[in-house]
Amino acid sequence: MSEQILDEWQIALAQKKVELELCQIEHQVNSCFKCTKILNCQLRDSYVKTVYDSMSKGESGGFEF
């Protein structure tokens, strides 16, 4: 079995995902869309930015879906 080596972007994404999941547990929701704070949530905004950064490896743009 081969081990997967995580780069700094994947590590940051994993950390943000844990933070987001803990927040959802705290607010008793299973999705940010069900949270009343979604429009002003800095944690979710930070998570979304981290997702894009992980996809582009920190470069501006340059990734495709």
C-alpha positions in Angstrom: 0.0 0.0 0.0 1.4 3.4 -1.0 1.3 6.4 1.3 -0.1 9.6 0.0 2.1 12.7 0.7 0.1 15.8 1.4 1.3 19.1 0.2 0.9 22.4 2.2 -2.3 23.2 0.4 -3.9 19.8 1.2 -2.9 20.1 4.8 -4.4 23.6 5.1 -7.6 22.4 3.5 -7.9 19.4 5.9 -7.4 21.8 8.8 -10.1 24.2 7.6 -12.5 21.3 6.9 -12.1 20.2 10.6 -12.8 23.8 11.8 -15.8 24.0 9.6 -17.2 20.7 10.7 -16.7 21.6 14.4 -18.6 24.8 13.8 -21.5 22.9 12.2 -21.6 20.6 15.2 -21.6 23.6 17.5 -24.5 25.2 15.6 -26.3 21.9 15.3 -26.4 21.9 11.5 -25.1 19.5 8.9 -24.6 22.1 6.2 -23.6 25.8 6.2 -26.6 26.5 4.1 -28.8 25.6 7.1 -27.0 28.1 9.3 -28.4 31.6 9.9 -24.9 33.1 9.9 -24.0 31.9 6.4 -24.0 35.4 4.8 -21.5 36.8 7.3 -19.5 33.8 8.2 -15.7 34.5 8.1 -15.0 30.8 8.8 -16.9 29.6 5.7 -15.4 32.4 3.6 -11.9 31.3 4.8 -12.8 27.7 4.0 -13.9 28.5 0.4 -10.7 30.5 -0.1 -8.7 27.6 1.1 -10.5 25.2 -1.3 -9.6 27.5 -4.2 -6.0 27.8 -3.0 -5.7 24.1 -2.8 -7.0 23.7 -6.3 -4.7 26.3 -7.8 -1.8 25.5 -5.4 -1.6 29.2 -4.5 -1.4 30.5 -8.0 -3.9 33.0 -9.2 -6.5 31.0 -11.2 -5.0 28.4 -13.5 -7.2 25.5 -12.4 -10.0 24.0 -14.3 -13.1 22.1 -13.1 
